[in-house]
Amino acid sequence: MDALKIEDLAEQVSKSLRDMILTGELVPGQKLVQTALSERLGVSRTPLLAAFSKLEKELLVELVPRRGAFVKQLSARELVQLYEIRLRLEPLGAAEAARVAGRKGMVDLDAALSAQAKALTGDDPVAIRLADYNFHMAIMKLSGNAILERILSSFSIISKSNQSGLMKSGNKSLEEHTAIRAAIIAHDDQGAEQLMAAHLQESRNVAVARLRQEEA
């Protein structure tokens, strides 16, 4: 198998594993069993190992010598640090999105909001998590900042994977998302920035409280 083919397969495997971590099919601390994943994804160990290496750089996988690969489990301190980064970058993305937003560009954002409302009605936790992720990423895409979008894609996945006990109620989240959307379509960059910061701050505060409790 040539190097290009392996690289292409590794990217496909990486995407599949990202999706499985995002939906909760693979959970923090879970060992990634090579044989089972190779059979399920229909690939050999070579692209699978290449995907593990790629996802390790994205903080989604942890490679432990002589033990294997695991879904990354963040410590309480790492989770706080991750939210600190998101608090600096996502409000920036929301502000940039508000400056450039047009009706045509709002399609993905509105689709994510509709999916979130539908998932809440059906009490579907996996669909709620996916819709939440898609909403945040639609804003980053709308900002036009491809680097910001790429960075926050993996950060959002790993924070959602590790956010047990940090999630606010689904209805409150939808209400805040709706307000952020309104600020973006109104080209209110300061409002969008502030609303996104407030939206993330609550979970960050809970993560800080958890860290302090552990360190007490």
LODRENBA-13667 format. One record per atom (N, C-alpha, C): z, x, y; residue in three letters. Coordinates in steps of 0.05 Angstrom, whole numbers, padded with zeros to 5 digits, always signed. Last residue first. Layout:
BEGIN
ZXYALA
...
***
This chain:
BEGIN
+00945-00175+00405ALA
+00974-00179+00413ALA
+00993-00168+00392ALA
+00894-00174+00388GLU
+00906-00149+00397GLU
+00935-00151+00404GLU
+00883-00227+00377GLU
+00882-00207+00355GLU
+00896-00181+00362GLU
+00888-00249+00428GLN
+00906-00258+00407GLN
+00906-00238+00384GLN
+00846-00224+00454ARG
+00873-00219+00463ARG
+00894-00227+00441ARG
+00803-00248+00426LEU
+00807-00219+00425LEU
+00836-00212+00433LEU
+00808-00301+00441ARG
+00811-00294+00412ARG
+00816-00264+00410ARG
+00799-00297+00495ALA
+00825-00306+00486ALA
+00829-00299+00457ALA
+00745-00281+00493VAL
+00765-00263+00505VAL
+00793-00271+00495VAL
+00722-00327+00472ALA
+00720-00302+00457ALA
+00740-00282+00467ALA
+00732-00363+00513VAL
+00744-00368+00487VAL
+00744-00342+00471VAL
+00699-00339+00553ASN
+00728-00341+00557ASN
+00743-00346+00531ASN
+00649-00347+00531ARG
+00659-00319+00535ARG
+00689-00320+00538ARG
+00645-00402+00534SER
+00646-00389+00507SER
+00656-00360+00509SER
+00644-00406+00591GLU
+00664-00419+00575GLU
+00667-00407+00547GLU
+00598-00378+00608GLN
+00625-00368+00614GLN
+00646-00380+00597GLN
+00551-00405+00600LEU
+00558-00383+00581LEU
+00588-00375+00584LEU
+00551-00441+00642HIS
+00546-00451+00615HIS
+00555-00430+00594HIS
+00556-00409+00687ALA
+00578-00426+00680ALA
+00576-00436+00651ALA
+00505-00385+00685ALA
+00529-00369+00683ALA
+00553-00385+00675ALA
+00472-00430+00693MET
+00471-00415+00667MET
+00495-00398+00664MET
+00487-00444+00744LEU
+00492-00463+00722LEU
+00491-00449+00695LEU
+00470-00400+00774GLN
+00499-00407+00773GLN
+00505-00425+00750GLN
+00414-00402+00766GLU
+00430-00378+00759GLU
+00459-00385+00755GLU
+00402-00452+00787ALA
+00396-00446+00758ALA
+00413-00422+00749ALA
+00416-00444+00840GLY
+00429-00464+00824GLY
+00426-00459+00795GLY
+00380-00404+00855GLN
+00409-00399+00857GLN
+00425-00419+00839GLN
+00331-00430+00848ASP
+00337-00406+00832ASP
+00367-00400+00832ASP
+00304-00486+00844ASP
+00330-00478+00855ASP
+00340-00454+00840ASP
+00258-00512+00828HIS
+00255-00485+00839HIS
+00281-00476+00854HIS
+00265-00557+00799ALA
+00267-00561+00828ALA
+00264-00534+00843ALA
+00264-00539+00748ILE
+00240-00553+00757ILE
+00240-00558+00787ILE
+00316-00514+00748ILE
+00291-00498+00745ILE
+00267-00513+00755ILE
+00351-00557+00755ALA
+00350-00536+00775ALA
+00325-00520+00773ALA
+00341-00585+00708ALA
+00335-00598+00733ALA
+00333-00577+00756ALA
+00358-00548+00669ARG
+00330-00556+00670ARG
+00323-00568+00697ARG
+00413-00550+00680ILE
+00398-00525+00684ILE
+00368-00531+00686ILE
+00424-00602+00665ALA
+00428-00594+00693ALA
+00413-00568+00699ALA
+00413-00600+00610THR
+00398-00618+00627THR
+00400-00611+00657THR
+00453-00565+00594HIS
+00424-00557+00591HIS
+00407-00574+00609HIS
+00497-00596+00603GLU
+00494-00572+00619GLU
+00465-00562+00617GLU
+00489-00637+00565GLU
+00492-00644+00594GLU
+00487-00619+00611GLU
+00489-00607+00518LEU
+00465-00621+00526LEU
+00465-00628+00556LEU
+00543-00591+00518SER
+00522-00571+00519SER
+00495-00584+00529SER
+00568-00640+00513LYS
+00572-00624+00537LYS
+00550-00603+00540LYS
+00550-00655+00462ASN
+00543-00671+00485ASN
+00547-00656+00512ASN
+00572-00615+00429GLY
+00543-00618+00431GLY
+00535-00634+00456GLY
+00627-00577+00456SER
+00616-00601+00443SER
+00586-00603+00449SER
+00620-00505+00447LYS
+00630-00529+00461LYS
+00618-00553+00448LYS
+00636-00455+00400MET
+00617-00475+00410MET
+00631-00498+00424MET
+00672-00422+00377LEU
+00666-00417+00405LEU
+00649-00439+00417LEU
+00677-00429+00323GLY
+00701-00434+00340GLY
+00696-00431+00369GLY
+00629-00382+00309SER
+00647-00402+00298SER
+00672-00405+00315SER
+00589-00346+00326GLN
+00604-00361+00346GLN
+00621-00384+00335GLN
+00553-00314+00299ASN
+00581-00306+00299ASN
+00599-00324+00317ASN
+00503-00336+00307SER
+00512-00331+00279SER
+00542-00326+00278SER
+00500-00333+00362LYS
+00502-00359+00349LYS
+00512-00357+00320LYS
+00495-00278+00367SER
+00518-00291+00379SER
+00522-00319+00367SER
+00447-00268+00341ILE
+00472-00257+00330ILE
+00496-00270+00342ILE
+00410-00297+00374ILE
+00413-00303+00345ILE
+00440-00293+00335ILE
+00416-00272+00424SER
+00423-00300+00421SER
+00427-00308+00391SER
+00398-00221+00413PHE
+00426-00224+00422PHE
+00434-00254+00418PHE
+00345-00230+00399SER
+00363-00221+00378SER
+00392-00225+00387SER
+00328-00249+00451SER
+00322-00263+00426SER
+00342-00256+00404SER
+00339-00215+00492LEU
+00357-00237+00488LEU
+00352-00253+00463LEU
+00296-00178+00488ILE
+00324-00169+00485ILE
+00342-00193+00478ILE
+00252-00211+00498ARG
+00254-00197+00473ARG
+00283-00188+00468ARG
+00261-00230+00550GLU
+00258-00249+00528GLU
+00263-00235+00501GLU
+00260-00182+00578LEU
+00284-00198+00578LEU
+00284-00217+00554LEU
+00206-00169+00570ILE
+00227-00151+00561ILE
+00254-00166+00558ILE
+00179-00210+00596ALA
+00176-00207+00567ALA
+00198-00189+00555ALA
+00188-00254+00641ASN
+00199-00227+00636ASN
+00200-00223+00606ASN
+00176-00306+00651GLY
+00154-00287+00651GLY
+00162-00259+00647GLY
+00210-00349+00648SER
+00215-00329+00669SER
+00191-00310+00672SER
+00196-00374+00602LEU
+00186-00386+00627LEU
+00190-00366+00650LEU
+00225-00345+00565LYS
+00195-00344+00564LYS
+00184-00353+00591LYS
+00276-00361+00579MET
+00269-00332+00582MET
+00238-00329+00582MET
+00272-00415+00567ILE
+00277-00407+00595ILE
+00269-00377+00599ILE
+00265-00413+00513ALA
+00243-00425+00529ALA
+00247-00417+00558ALA
+00314-00393+00496MET
+00290-00375+00495MET
+00267-00386+00511MET
+00346-00438+00504HIS
+00352-00413+00519HIS
+00327-00395+00519HIS
+00321-00474+00469PHE
+00324-00480+00497PHE
+00328-00454+00513PHE
+00326-00450+00419ASN
+00299-00454+00430ASN
+00300-00460+00460ASN
+00382-00453+00412TYR
+00369-00427+00413TYR
+00341-00430+00427TYR
+00387-00509+00409ASP
+00401-00494+00430ASP
+00388-00466+00434ASP
+00356-00520+00365ALA
+00348-00531+00391ALA
+00362-00516+00413ALA
+00386-00494+00325LEU
+00358-00486+00330LEU
+00349-00495+00358LEU
+00434-00523+00327ARG
+00434-00494+00332ARG
+00406-00484+00339ARG
+00415-00574+00313ILE
+00429-00570+00339ILE
+00428-00540+00346ILE
+00397-00565+00261ALA
+00378-00573+00282ALA
+00389-00569+00310ALA
+00447-00555+00237VAL
+00426-00535+00237VAL
+00405-00540+00259VAL
+00476-00604+00245PRO
+00485-00578+00257PRO
+00463-00557+00258PRO
+00461-00666+00261ASP
+00448-00645+00244ASP
+00455-00618+00256ASP
+00469-00719+00280ASP
+00491-00702+00272ASP
+00482-00680+00252ASP
+00430-00749+00303GLY
+00431-00748+00274GLY
+00453-00731+00263GLY
+00442-00740+00356THR
+00443-00767+00346THR
+00445-00768+00316THR
+00433-00685+00358LEU
+00460-00695+00363LEU
+00463-00724+00352LEU
+00378-00684+00349ALA
+00396-00671+00330ALA
+00424-00681+00333ALA
+00360-00708+00396LYS
+00355-00721+00371LYS
+00374-00710+00349LYS
+00376-00670+00434ALA
+00386-00698+00436ALA
+00383-00712+00409ALA
+00346-00626+00417GLN
+00375-00625+00417GLN
+00387-00653+00418GLN
+00294-00644+00424ALA
+00303-00637+00397ALA
+00333-00636+00396ALA
+00294-00648+00480SER
+00289-00672+00464SER
+00299-00668+00435SER
+00300-00593+00493LEU
+00320-00613+00501LEU
+00318-00639+00485LEU
+00253-00572+00471ALA
+00279-00563+00461ALA
+00301-00583+00468ALA
+00215-00597+00503ALA
+00215-00602+00474ALA
+00242-00595+00462ALA
+00227-00575+00552ASP
+00231-00603+00548ASP
+00231-00611+00519ASP
+00211-00522+00541LEU
+00238-00528+00550LEU
+00245-00557+00545LEU
+00157-00527+00530ASP
+00175-00517+00509ASP
+00204-00524+00516ASP
+00138-00547+00581VAL
+00134-00561+00555VAL
+00154-00553+00534VAL
+00138-00523+00629MET
+00163-00536+00621MET
+00161-00549+00593MET
+00089-00505+00646GLY
+00107-00486+00633GLY
+00132-00498+00622GLY
+00069-00549+00673LYS
+00056-00541+00648LYS
+00075-00522+00632LYS
+00100-00552+00720ARG
+00102-00573+00700ARG
+00091-00564+00673ARG
+00129-00487+00731GLY
+00110-00508+00738GLY
+00111-00528+00715GLY
+00171-00435+00756ALA
+00166-00458+00739ALA
+00146-00477+00750ALA
+00186-00391+00786VAL
+00158-00393+00777VAL
+00151-00418+00762VAL
+00240-00395+00798ARG
+00221-00387+00819ARG
+00192-00392+00811ARG
+00264-00409+00750ALA
+00263-00429+00772ALA
+00243-00421+00793ALA
+00259-00361+00722ALA
+00245-00384+00713ALA
+00242-00405+00735ALA
+00295-00329+00751GLU
+00267-00323+00752GLU
+00250-00346+00742GLU
+00343-00356+00737ALA
+00334-00354+00766ALA
+00304-00348+00768ALA
+00344-00347+00682ALA
+00342-00374+00692ALA
+00333-00375+00721ALA
+00348-00291+00680GLY
+00324-00304+00669GLY
+00321-00333+00680GLY
+00399-00286+00704LEU
+00375-00273+00716LEU
+00350-00287+00707LEU
+00430-00311+00665PRO
+00427-00323+00692PRO
+00404-00312+00707PRO
+00421-00272+00623GLU
+00410-00299+00621GLU
+00409-00314+00648GLU
+00448-00223+00638LEU
+00419-00225+00635LEU
+00408-00254+00636LEU
+00503-00229+00643ARG
+00488-00215+00663ARG
+00458-00220+00662ARG
+00517-00257+00598LEU
+00525-00268+00624LEU
+00511-00254+00647LEU
+00501-00223+00557ARG
+00486-00247+00562ARG
+00492-00259+00589ARG
+00541-00184+00564ILE
+00512-00177+00568ILE
+00496-00202+00574ILE
+00586-00213+00550GLU
+00584-00200+00577GLU
+00555-00193+00584GLU
+00574-00227+00498TYR
+00574-00248+00518TYR
+00573-00236+00546TYR
+00581-00176+00475LEU
+00555-00189+00474LEU
+00553-00211+00495LEU
+00635-00167+00484GLN
+00615-00149+00497GLN
+00588-00162+00497GLN
+00656-00207+00451VAL
+00661-00208+00480VAL
+00640-00191+00494VAL
+00639-00186+00402LEU
+00629-00212+00411LEU
+00633-00216+00441LEU
+00666-00138+00399GLU
+00637-00137+00401GLU
+00626-00164+00411GLU
+00718-00158+00394ARG
+00711-00142+00417ARG
+00681-00141+00421ARG
+00716-00183+00344ALA
+00723-00199+00368ALA
+00714-00184+00393ALA
+00658-00158+00310SER
+00686-00158+00315SER
+00691-00176+00339SER
+00604-00190+00276LEU
+00615-00178+00300LEU
+00645-00179+00300LEU
+00568-00175+00222GLN
+00592-00191+00229GLN
+00605-00177+00253GLN
+00502-00176+00200LYS
+00521-00165+00219LYS
+00544-00184+00225LYS
+00491-00180+00132VAL
+00487-00194+00157VAL
+00509-00184+00176VAL
+00481-00117+00100PHE
+00496-00141+00104PHE
+00488-00154+00131PHE
+00459-00071+00049ALA
+00454-00084+00075ALA
+00470-00111+00076ALA
+00500-00022+00015GLY
+00476-00038+00019GLY
+00475-00050+00047GLY
+00534+00018-00003ARG
+00541-00010-00008ARG
+00518-00029-00004ARG
+00519+00069+00011ARG
+00528+00064-00017ARG
+00536+00036-00023ARG
+00529+00054+00079PRO
+00522+00074+00059PRO
+00535+00067+00032PRO
+00507-00006+00105VAL
+00531+00009+00098VAL
+00524+00028+00075VAL
+00475-00035+00158LEU
+00470-00019+00134LEU
+00495-00001+00129LEU
+00473-00099+00184GLU
+00489-00074+00183GLU
+00483-00060+00157GLU
+00432-00138+00227VAL
+00438-00128+00200VAL
+00455-00102+00203VAL
+00427-00147+00280LEU
+00428-00170+00262LEU
+00436-00163+00234LEU
+00417-00108+00317LEU
+00445-00116+00313LEU
+00448-00141+00295LEU
+00368-00086+00318GLU
+00371-00111+00334GLU
+00400-00122+00332GLU
+00371-00046+00282LYS
+00368-00038+00310LYS
+00372-00062+00329LYS
+00371-00077+00236GLU
+00395-00062+00243GLU
+00394-00054+00273GLU
+00320-00095+00233LEU
+00340-00114+00242LEU
+00367-00100+00248LEU
+00295-00048+00215LYS
+00287-00060+00240LYS
+00309-00078+00251LYS
+00319-00042+00165SER
+00322-00021+00185SER
+00315-00031+00213SER
+00301-00088+00139PHE
+00330-00083+00143PHE
+00334-00063+00166PHE
+00246-00078+00138ALA
+00256-00100+00154ALA
+00286-00097+00160ALA
+00245-00036+00102ALA
+00236-00031+00129ALA
+00246-00053+00148ALA
+00262-00063+00057LEU
+00280-00042+00068LEU
+00271-00035+00097LEU
+00217-00096+00051LEU
+00243-00108+00055LEU
+00263-00087+00067LEU
+00175-00061+00042PRO
+00176-00076+00068PRO
+00203-00089+00073PRO
+00197-00042-00010THR
+00190-00025+00012THR
+00190-00039+00039THR
+00205-00080-00049ARG
+00229-00070-00035ARG
+00221-00054-00010ARG
+00154-00131-00040SER
+00167-00110-00054SER
+00191-00099-00038SER
+00156-00203-00033VAL
+00149-00177-00024VAL
+00164-00156-00041VAL
+00172-00258-00034GLY
+00147-00249-00047GLY
+00137-00222-00037GLY
+00219-00279-00019LEU
+00199-00274+00002LEU
+00172-00264-00009LEU
+00246-00283-00068ARG
+00243-00306-00051ARG
+00220-00303-00031ARG
+00244-00230-00088GLU
+00232-00252-00103GLU
+00227-00276-00085GLU
+00272-00204-00047SER
+00244-00195-00054SER
+00230-00218-00069SER
+00321-00229-00050LEU
+00305-00232-00026LEU
+00276-00224-00032LEU
+00340-00212-00100ALA
+00337-00241-00094ALA
+00318-00245-00071ALA
+00340-00156-00094THR
+00324-00169-00115THR
+00319-00198-00109THR
+00375-00146-00050GLN
+00347-00139-00048GLN
+00330-00154-00069GLN
+00420-00185-00017VAL
+00413-00176-00044VAL
+00383-00171-00046VAL
+00459-00174+00033LEU
+00431-00181+00030LEU
+00421-00168+00003LEU
+00523-00203+00038LYS
+00506-00181+00029LYS
+00478-00191+00025LYS
+00552-00230+00097GLN
+00539-00234+00071GLN
+00521-00211+00064GLN
+00571-00222+00148GLY
+00585-00209+00126GLY
+00572-00212+00099GLY
+00548-00285+00172PRO
+00559-00259+00178PRO
+00576-00248+00155PRO
+00498-00316+00127VAL
+00521-00317+00145VAL
+00533-00289+00150VAL
+00438-00349+00121LEU
+00452-00323+00116LEU
+00474-00321+00136LEU
+00434-00399+00141GLU
+00429-00396+00113GLU
+00440-00369+00103GLU
+00438-00404+00195GLY
+00462-00404+00180GLY
+00459-00402+00150GLY
+00394-00401+00227THR
+00400-00428+00216THR
+00426-00428+00200THR
+00394-00346+00238LEU
+00397-00366+00259LEU
+00405-00393+00249LEU
+00384-00324+00188ILE
+00409-00318+00202ILE
+00414-00339+00223ILE
+00333-00343+00178MET
+00354-00350+00159MET
+00382-00344+00171MET
+00304-00320+00220ASP
+00306-00349+00218ASP
+00329-00357+00200ASP
+00309-00266+00206ARG
+00320-00275+00232ARG
+00324-00305+00230ARG
+00280-00266+00158LEU
+00309-00261+00157LEU
+00322-00270+00183LEU
+00229-00277+00177SER
+00241-00295+00158SER
+00272-00292+00158SER
+00221-00232+00210LYS
+00221-00259+00222LYS
+00234-00279+00203LYS
+00222-00191+00171SER
+00241-00191+00193SER
+00243-00219+00205SER
+00176-00204+00142VAL
+00202-00206+00129VAL
+00224-00207+00150VAL
+00137-00193+00181GLN
+00139-00220+00170GLN
+00166-00224+00157GLN
+00147-00138+00187GLU
+00151-00156+00210GLU
+00153-00185+00201GLU
+00134-00119+00136ALA
+00161-00116+00146ALA
+00167-00134+00170ALA
+00079-00130+00136LEU
+00097-00145+00118LEU
+00126-00143+00127LEU
+00063-00092+00174ASP
+00057-00121+00178ASP
+00076-00138+00161ASP
+00079-00045+00149GLU
+00090-00052+00175GLU
+00086-00082+00181GLU
+00047-00046+00103ILE
+00076-00046+00101ILE
+00089-00055+00127ILE
-00004-00042+00127LYS
+00003-00065+00111LYS
+00033-00068+00108LYS
+00000+00009+00151LEU
-00004-00014+00167LEU
+00003-00040+00153LEU
+00005+00043+00106ALA
+00027+00041+00125ALA
+00024+00016+00142ALA
-00019+00013+00043ASP
-00020+00031+00066ASP
+00001+00024+00087ASP
+00000+00017-00024MET
+00000+00000+00000MET
+00000+00018+00025MET
***
